[in-house]
Amino acid sequence: MYKRVIVPLDGSEMAERALPHATALARASDASILLISGVGYPYLERKGLSSWALQQAALDQVVREETEQA
């Protein structure tokens, strides 16, 4: 039925409560699960970076931090 179940996570308890449902759906369909977490501009702006002035090194640092947290 499904090949992949994509689960967006934002660090909230509500998002994590979806994991058992996604797991059950994936198992029933013999599908894989892809967990995703996005980094939005509000996060970048809190780090002191405006969207028009992003530098590659700063963006790389944000991606590393968010990847570790995820």
CORTARA-V564721 format. One record per backbone hydrogen bond with DSSP energy under -1.0 kcal/mol. CO is the residue of the C=O (numbers start at 1). NH is the residue of the N-H. Records with the same first field share a line. If there is no record, write none. Layout:
CO->NH / NH
//
This chain:
3->32
5->34
7->36
12->16
13->17
15->18
16->19
18->22
19->23
20->24
21->25
22->26
23->27
24->28
25->29
26->31
32->5
34->7
36->9
40->44
41->45
42->46
43->47
44->49
45->48
50->53
55->59
56->60
57->61
58->62
59->63
60->64
61->65
62->66
63->67
64->68
65->69
66->70
//
